[in-house]
Amino acid sequence: MIYLLAIFLPPLALLLYGRIFQAVLNLLICIVALVTGFIWLFLAGGPGLFIWSIAVIHAVLVINSAKQDRRARLIAASMRQSQQP
């Protein structure tokens, strides 16, 4: 579900996942994409769509990385807990 949100509203997906700095950076990328899309409106949104896809890829990679970090912390915590007598 979070990946679907990352496709349509990348900054919101990052905010919901707790990545504030990345959300602000992604918001700037989305604003640039929208502005370029409006400027190049008669060219079928070519540059704006390309920049928007960069924002989507950024959001998906950050969310995937956060999920992997959380999973690694859980595994490390369970290993520490199982080693204690």
C-alpha positions as CSV (number, residue, x, y, z in Angstrom):
1,M,0.0,0.0,0.0
2,I,2.8,2.4,0.8
3,Y,4.4,1.7,-2.6
4,L,1.2,2.7,-4.3
5,L,1.1,5.9,-2.3
6,A,4.8,6.5,-3.3
7,I,3.8,6.4,-6.9
8,F,1.0,8.9,-6.7
9,L,2.1,11.1,-3.8
10,P,5.8,10.5,-3.1
11,P,6.4,13.2,-0.4
12,L,3.4,12.0,1.6
13,A,4.5,8.4,1.5
14,L,7.9,9.4,2.9
15,L,6.3,11.6,5.6
16,L,4.1,8.7,6.7
17,Y,7.2,6.5,6.9
18,G,9.0,8.9,9.1
19,R,11.6,10.2,6.7
20,I,11.2,13.9,7.0
21,F,14.4,15.2,5.3
22,Q,13.8,12.9,2.3
23,A,10.2,14.0,2.1
24,V,11.3,17.7,1.9
25,L,13.8,16.8,-0.8
26,N,11.2,14.8,-2.6
27,L,8.7,17.6,-2.4
28,L,11.2,19.9,-4.0
29,I,11.7,17.4,-6.9
30,C,7.9,17.1,-7.3
31,I,7.5,20.9,-7.4
32,V,10.2,21.1,-10.1
33,A,8.4,18.4,-12.0
34,L,5.0,20.2,-11.8
35,V,6.5,23.5,-12.8
36,T,8.3,21.9,-15.8
37,G,5.2,20.0,-16.7
38,F,3.2,23.2,-16.8
39,I,5.9,25.0,-18.9
40,W,6.1,22.1,-21.3
41,L,2.4,21.4,-21.4
42,F,2.3,21.4,-25.2
43,L,5.0,18.7,-25.4
44,A,2.8,16.1,-23.5
45,G,4.6,16.7,-20.2
46,G,7.9,15.0,-21.3
47,P,10.4,16.6,-19.0
48,G,7.9,17.0,-16.1
49,L,7.0,13.3,-16.4
50,F,10.6,12.3,-16.4
51,I,11.3,14.4,-13.3
52,W,8.2,13.0,-11.6
53,S,9.5,9.5,-12.2
54,I,12.8,10.4,-10.5
55,A,10.7,11.5,-7.4
56,V,8.8,8.2,-7.5
57,I,12.0,6.1,-7.8
58,H,13.6,8.1,-4.9
59,A,10.5,7.5,-2.7
60,V,10.4,3.8,-3.4
61,L,14.1,3.4,-2.8
62,V,14.0,5.3,0.5
63,I,11.0,3.3,1.7
64,N,12.6,0.0,0.7
65,S,15.8,1.0,2.6
66,A,13.8,1.9,5.7
67,K,12.0,-1.5,5.6
68,Q,15.4,-3.3,5.3
69,D,16.8,-1.3,8.2
70,R,13.8,-2.1,10.4
71,R,14.1,-5.8,9.5
72,A,17.8,-5.8,10.3
73,R,17.2,-4.1,13.7
74,L,14.6,-6.7,14.6
75,I,16.9,-9.6,13.6
76,A,19.8,-8.1,15.6
77,A,17.5,-7.6,18.7
78,S,16.2,-11.1,18.5
79,M,19.8,-12.5,18.2
80,R,20.9,-10.4,21.2
81,Q,17.9,-11.6,23.2
82,S,18.5,-15.3,22.3
83,Q,22.2,-15.0,23.4
84,Q,21.4,-13.8,26.9
85,P,21.3,-16.6,29.5
